[in-house]
Amino acid sequence: VDFLAGQYFDIRLEVHAPVNGSEANGGRPDVNFSFSITKNGSEPQDAAAYFQVEEPELERWNFTWYEDLFAKDEEKPSLVQVASKAYRRVALYEPGEYTATLTYYNGSETVVHWLVRELDEARKAKNVILFIGDGMTTNMITAARLIGHKSINGRYQSKLALDKFPVLGHQMTHSLDSFITDSANSATALYSGHKSTVNALGVYKDSSKDSFDDPKVESIAEIFQRILGGGVGIVSTAYVADATPAALTAHTADRDEYGPIVDGFLNGITNYTWNNWTGPDVLFGGGAEQFFAGDESFEGKDYYEEFRSKGYNVVLNKTSLEAAPTDAKTLGIFSESTMSTWLDRNVYTDNLRNQSNSPDGEGGDATDQPGLKEMTLKAIDILDARKKDDGWFLMSEAASIDKQMHALDYDRALGELLELDDTVRATIEKLRSLGQLENTLVLVTADHGHGFDVVGSVDTQYLDSKETDREKRSAIGTYQESGLSQYTVESEASLKYSEGVYFPANWDPRYTLFSALGANPDRRENYQVHKSGPREPAVNLTAEEDFYVNPEDSGRFEATSRINFVRCFDR
């Protein structure tokens, strides 16, 4: 693995002794193991002496696991006894190559190699903005371009802001334990340079039962604030305790520890010595249920008041966000759970009613929510006002690209992607107006993807007119029958946008995209926008955990207007 010079991290050593199963070795872990560090070319040193810390105490525990699905079916877990030590908040300050060696069982060794990268003395950029399109793939970007930008004679008449970036690259998102990653592990990799395991935030997952004692790695936000005194902003359209925003400050093996995650935004790590985290300058998003006092807030506390007591200005809607001063740290929480999508906030606005999701916890509707663009631009204003000299780091996440893809609601997912693109465009204009464009590195990336693609078009009028599934298949056009995107064809009823802003002129054309997703639950499709709100295509209808076609989802459409799909696989 790679470290930045001076980056804090923990080291957990574990010696396992399986009691049973194919790897059984007697069940007595070696408690006399040793651990040494050497900078290549020098003599090995005992780790405690090398890091100038006291030798950690020996810890003991056990855990069980299933070697395979047959063992799980037979309910025959393997028991493993563990001997362990943990070195807390250590760092390597000299750039170069290092070797770390764990020695156990009379000479057995586990050897790892570390590269410590030099921290440049001269900063190439004063500010950094990291945009994350959660779950976004190049195929989704292609689909968003199709519905938001007009083409004539095979040439687009306008470009996505993402199309204009001078550098384009790809990344591999494998986690340590799976080639299918999640937002927690992938965010950890983006923020720290260290890959971890699925569901882990800012830690390498160990085998203990405690989800807060796993070895930590310092994130870019923590390093930036600790070493350079820079400002930190966190913006997301998800609930702010969700994995992508949480990974900037949280250190836990369980991404679902929402209460402690919110507390950590404000107070940092309190169970082990770490760093003097003083809180972000900006924290915007949803997830009010973790803030107002109640069953879902940490220890039942009112975290609006907790933040206020540490000098934060608190805003709960778009109107107050726009009016908020820029000289104070600001907490903005605009709804319970995930914030409403661009499509519902701007086109199908009746869907904002009867949601009981107001951020004050009083059961009203959060009808005055900002979007990603409004939150991001305000965050820049605050960060630039407070930290113009020291610089600042801002993460801005379009969370519901992913969340709506999970629900197979392609229209809303692509609307979120176009909102991200519009936010990037507006951000570049904002930086230019502030005189900060040349001082700011702007990055746009995904954290992982979905198995989504566009493979043709659907004549929805023809689809509705046919009676049988076999006849309905003819409504699908592929290759030369795909035609051109109808989302940008304008009429008197078209939606209008400001100059330079690109969204569909018509979200409900006759000819729509024939979209597909790799994960296929039992469902019914009519390939039309779901005007009554975000969909839930499959639900658990039995006592077992097994999902079937959601009768309410399928009931939204006339029986003549859908195609039936039976699940091939599910996860």
N, C-alpha and C positions, 0 to 999 in steps of 0.2 A: 504494500500500500504506500501511498504518498502522504506526507505531511507538509504543511507550511512550517517554516522555522518559527518556533515559539507557540505553535498551535497546541492548546491543551487537549489531553486525552487521558482516558483511564485504560488500564490493562487488567483483564481478568484471566487468571490461569485456572484451568480445571483439569484434574486427573480423574478419569472415569474408570469404574470397575463394575462391569455388568455382572449381575448375580445369575441371570439365566438368559436364554436366547442363544443365537448363533455366535455371539461375541463374548460369551461368559468367560471370565478369567478368575473366578473365585470370590468376587465381590468385596475385595479389600483394597481400596485405593491407596497408592503410595503417598504418605503424608510428608515424606522427606524429599520431595521434589525440589529442584533448584532452577533459578532463572537468571540468565546473564545477558548483558548487552555489550556489543562492541561496535565502535565506528571502524569501518573496514580499514585494515592496516594497523590497528592497535590491539592490545591485549584485551580479552574479555574481562568484564567486571560484574560483580554481583549487582543485580538491578537496583536494590535498595541503596547501595553505595553510589551507583552511577547517578541515580536521580536525587541523591541526598535526601532520602526520606527514611522513616522508620520501617523496619520489616513488617509487612502487613500480618494481621492475625490469621491463623488458619480457620477456614470455615468448612463445615460439613453439612451435607444434605443428600437427599436422594430424589430421583424422579423416575417416572415410568413412560414408556413409549411403545408403540406397536411397530414391529419390524416391517410388516406389510399388511395388505388387506385381509389375507387369510388369518393372520394372528388377531386382527381386529374382529373379524366375524366370529372367531372362536373365543373372543374375550380373554386372550392370553397375552397381557402386556409383559414387556421386559423391564425388570427393575435394575436401576443403575445407582451405585453409591458414588458420591463425589467428594473429593478433597479440593479445596480452592483457596486462592488468595487474590486480593484486588489491590492494585496500586492506583491511587486516586490523584487526579489533577497533576499529571506529569507532562513534560514537554521536552523536545529535542531542539536545541537552539542553533546548532552548527549544521549548515547544509552539507549534504553528502549521503553516502550509502551506509546503512547500519544492518547488523545481523543480531537477531534476538533468538536465544536458544532456551527451550524448556527441556530439562533433563529429569527423567523419572524411571522407575522400575530398573534400577541398576544399569543405566547406560542408554536406555531408549531416549530418542531425541525428537522434538518437533522444532524445526528451524524456520524462521520467517525472515524476509528481507524487506527493509524499509528504505524509502528514498525521501530525504528531507529537502524540500525545495526552498531556495533562498527567497526571502521576502524583499522585493525590490525597494530600494530606498527612494527612488524617484517614482512618484505616482503617474501613471499614464492617463488616468481619468480621475477627476475629483469625485464624480457621482456615478452611481450605477443604478439602472432600472432593469429589473428582471421580470419580464412578462411570461407567465406560464399559462398556456392553453391546456387545461387538464384533459387528458385523454385524446388530445388532438393528433391526427395523422395527416400526412400529405394528401391522402385521398379525401379527407374531410375539407381540407383547404381547397382542393379542386372543386368539390361540390359547392362550397360557399362562393367561390368565384363564379360558378355556373349560374347561381340564382341571384347574385348581387351585381354582376357586371355584364353589360351588353356586349355581344360580339356581332360583327358584320363581316360577311365574307371570310369567316374563319379567324378574324382578328378581334381581340378585345379592344374596346374603345376606352377603357380605363383599367387601372391596375389596383390590386390590393396593396395596402401599405406594406404588407409582408413581402410582396413581389419586388419592392424597391430596395431591399436591403443589399448592401454590397457584398456580404459574405453569407454563404449558405453551407450548412454542414448537417451531418447526421450523428446520432448517438445510439449506443446500445444500452438497453435498460435492464438487462438481467440483474436479478438480486442474487445474494449469496446462496439462497436455498431454493430458488425457483427461476425458470426462464420466463415466467409470467410474474411481473412485478405489480406493485400497488403504489398508490400515491404517497404512502408514508416512507417506504424504503427509497423510492425514486427521488422524493424531495430531500431526504437525507443525503443522497449521493450528490444532488445538485448543490446543496448548501455547504457540504463539508468535504467533498471529494472522496468520501468513503461509502462503498456499497455496504448494505446491511441486509436484513431479512425482512420478509413481508410483515407488515404491521408495525415495524420498529421505527421509532422517531429518534434520531440523533444518538443511537446506541448500537453496539454490537450485542445482539441478544445472547444471554447466557442461559443456563439450564435451571437457575433457581426459580422459585415460585414468585418472588418479589419482582413486580414489573418495573420497579424504580431503582434497583441496584445494579442494573446492567452497565457495562463499561461505556462511558460517554465519549463523544467526539465534539469538539467545539465547532459551531457553525460560523459561516461568513458574517452573519449579523453580530454574533457575540464577539468575534475577533475584531470586526470593524469598530464597534463601540468601545471595546476594551483598549485597543492599541492606538487608534486614531481619534477617538472621541467623536466619531461621526454620528449623524442622525440615522435612525432606522424607521422605515415605514412598512406596514403590512396591510395589504388590501386584498379582499377576496369576496366573491359573490356567494361563497358557501358560508356556513356557520364558522366563525373564526377559530374554533377549536378543532376544525377538520384538519386532515393530515397535512395538506400543502402549506397553509399558514402556520400550523402548529410546529412543524419541523424546524422553523427558524430559531425557536427557543426551547422546545420541549425535549426531554431526554427520558424516554420510557419505551419499554418493549411492546406496550399496548396502546395503539393509537386511539382507543375508545375511552381513555382516561380523561374525559373532557373537563371535569372540574379542576383537577390538578393542572391541566394544561392552561386553563384560563388564569389560575393563580400564578403559574409560572411566567406568563406574559408580563405580569406586574411585578412579581417578587423574585423571579429567577429560581434557581435550584436551591432548595432549603434543606434537603436530606443529607447532602454531602457537600464538602467544600468545593466550590467551583469558581465562578468569577463574580465580580460585582456588577451584575446586570441591573440597570436602572430603569428598564421598561422602554418600549418603543416610543418614538415621538408621535406616531400615527398608528392606530389600529382600527380598521374599518371592515364591516361585513355584517353577517347575520349571526344567529345563535343566541338570541336574547334569553332563552331559557337557562343558559348557563350564567346569566348576569343578574337578573332580578332574583330576590331572595325566594327560595323555594326548594322543592325536592331535588331539582336538577343542578342547582348551584353548589359550588364546593363548600361543604360544611354548613349549607343553608345560608351563607352570607349574601349580602347585597353587594355585588361587585361593581355596580354603578357607583355606589358610595365608596367602595374600596379604592377605585380609580380616582374619584374626586378628592379623596383624602390625601392622595399623593400628587395633587396639582393638575389633574387632567380636566379638560373641558369635555363634557359629555353631550353628544347630540344623538337624536333618535329619529330624525327624518330628513328628507332632502332639503326642505325649507331651512331648517336650522343648520344643516351642513353648509349651505351656501352662505349663510350669514355668520358663520363661526369665524372668530379672529384667527390669525395665522401665527400668533406669537406664543401660543400655549400648546402643550401636548394635548392630543385630542383622541378620544375614544368615540367612535361612531358605530352604533349597533342599530340596524334598521328593520329587523324582523326577527321572529323566531325562526329557527332552523335555517335552511338555505333561502336566500333571497329570491324573489320572483324573477322569472326569465324576461329577457328583452321583449319577446313576442307578446307576453301577457301585459307587460308594463306599457307597451306602445301600440298594440293592435287589438288584442282581445282583452281589453281592460276590465270587462265585467268579471273576469276570473280573479281579480284582486279582492272581490267582495266575498264575504262569508268564509274567511279563512281563519279568523281568530288568531292572528299571528302578530299582533302589534308588539313592538319591542318593550312596552311598559309592563307587559304581563297582565293587562286588564281585560283581555279577551276581545279587543277590537280588531279591526283590519289594518294591516300595514299598507295603506294605499298611496303613501307619499314616500316611496323608496327611490333613492338615487340608483343610477346604473354604474357599471364599471368605469365608464368614462368620467362621470361626475366625481366619483370617489378618488380616482387616480389623479385627476387634475387638482383637486383640493389637497390631496396628500403632497403633491409637488409644491404647491404654494406654501404649505406649512413647513415642510422640510427645508425649502430654500430660504424661508424667512428665519428659521431657527438655526440652521446649520450651513449657511452659505460659505463660511470660511473653512469649516472642518470638512465639508462634503457630506453626502448622505447616500444611503442604500435603500431602494424601494423594491419590494416584491408585489406584483399585481397579478392576481389569478382570476382567469375566466373559468370558474369551477364547473358551471353547468353544461359546458360542452360535454364533459364526462358524464355528469349526472343524467342528462337527457339522453345520451347515447345508451346508458344502462337501461333506460326505460323504453328504448327503441323509438323515441320521439325525435326523429331526424330534423324536422322543421325547427323545433326549439333549439336543438343542439347547434344547427347551422346558424341560427339567429344569434346564439351566444358567440360563435366564432366570428361572425361579421361584426358584432359589438366589440370584440377584442381588437379586430383590425381597425375599426374606427377609433378605438381608444389609443392604439399605437399612433395613428395618423395625428390625432389631436394632441398627443403627448409631444410629438416632434415639433408641432407648431408652438406649443406652450414653451418648450425648452428654447426654441429660437427667440420667442418674444422676451424671455427672461435673460437672454444672452448666455445661456448655459448649454446650448447644444454641443459646442465644441468641447465642453468640459465633462460630458456625460456619455458613458457607454450604455447603449440600449441593446438588450438581448431579448429575443423572443424564442421560446422553446416549448415543447410539450414535455411532460414527465413520463408518459407512457401512451399507448394507443388503444384503439378498438379495431376489431375486424370488420371495418365498414368499407363499402365501395359503392359506386354508382355504375350500374351495368346497362342502363338504357332509360327509357321513358315509359310512362303509363298514361293511356288515354282514359281518364277517369270517367268521362261521359259514356264511353263505350262499355267500360267495366260495369257501371251502374245498370246498363240496359240489358245485360245478359243474365240468364237464369242459373246456369250450371258452372261449376268450377272449370270444367274443360273449355267451355266457351269463353270464360273470363280470361283464360291464359292468352288469348289473342289480343287482349288490350295491352300487353307488354310489347314494347318495341325495342329491339336491340340492333346493333350495327347500323346499317343504313336506314332502318326503321325508327331509330332513336329520335331523329329530328333535332331541333334546336331548343334551347331553354326558353320557356314561355314566361318565366318569372319577371323578366325585365321588359316585357311588352307593355307599353303605356296606354292608358285610356283615360276617359274623364274621371273614372272611379279610382284611378291609381293612387297609391300612397306617395306623398311628396316628401322630399328630404332636402336639407340644406346643401349648398354647393359643396362638392367633394365628399359627401356622405353617401355610401352605397349600401342599400338594402333592397330586397325585392320590391318592385312596384306593385306586384300582386302576389300575395302568399297563397292564393287558392286558384291557380290557373287550371284549365282543362287538362293540359299535358304537364304532368309532374315527373319527378325523378323516380326511377325504379332503383331504390336503395336496398342494400342488404347488409346484414351484420353477422359476424361469425357466430355469436352466441344466439341460438334460436330456441326460445321457449315455445310451448304450445301457444298459439296466438291466431288472431284473424287480422288481416290487413285490408285496407281500402286505399292506401297510398295517398290519403288526403290529410290536410292539417287537422289536428284535433282541437276544434274551436272551443270546446267546453273546459279545457284545462289539460295540464300534463297527464299523460296516460299511465296506466298500470296494466300492461298487456297480459300478465299471468299472475295468479294468486294461489295460495295454498288452500285447497278446499277439503282436505282430509286431515285426520289426526296425525298422519305421517308428514314428514317434510317433503312434499311432492307438489309441484306446481302445475296447474291446468289453465286453460283459457279463462281469463277473467270475464264472467258473464256480464258485468257492467260495462267493461270495455267493448266487448262485442255487441252489447245492446245499444251502443251509441249509433250504430249504422243499420240501415235496412238490410234484411237478409240477402237481398240481391246485389249488395254493394261491397262484398268482401270475398277474400280468398282465404281458405283455411290452411294453416300450417301445423304440422305435428312435430314436436321437438325431436331433433336428432341427438343432441347432447346438451347438457346443462352443467353449470358449475356454481 
